């Protein structure tokens, strides 16, 4: 119930391609879904996040698509660049405004964008 | 320059020794977290703190201890009871305990031999 399943484990695309990373969850109480980007040896950086009241959110070249009925969400990177090569983590949490919010992370996707 | 700092970046210890990892934030965030990252396993929550002088165990607290005496500081001690302490340790904070918007520090890589 508390798991977030992420796929694929690794992904290689050519420069300009559109890598897509998928995540699925079971707990319908989750109401906040962030994506983090992590470069080797660095801490994860919050990239973009979505709440279930919208089906899509765009920030620059990054787009989250959210399918509430299927309990799935995905990250799309438009016009991918070699500098986007990193590990991407999806996560989910329950923002109830009071109790501690624990982020549940997926296992990560290692993305390589070839020049 | 607001953010989260962790020190040191690399830490080496002999088996059987306790070691303390530092985490400081100047974001005025109430909540702070410690995660452990191992290859292929994502991030696992060790301890978290909602407010000064209060903290709770996460999913893998055994062999670790924390304190929260100041709002900006949340040190983690890896004790000799932790069976497999070699890992990348990440500290994070959020504006409040109800916020999922967590910001991470640069991490400390601990190697125990």
Interface residues (C-beta under 8 A of the other chain):
Chain A: X6 X9 X32 X34 X36 X41 X42 X43 X44 X45 X46 X49 X89 X91 X93 X94 X95 X96 X97 X98 X99 X100 X101 X102 X103 X105 X106 X107 X108
Chain B: X4 X6 X31 X40 X41 X42 X43 X44 X45 X48 X50 X56 X58 X90 X92 X94 X97 X98 X99 X100 X101 X102 X103 X104 X105 X106 X107 X109
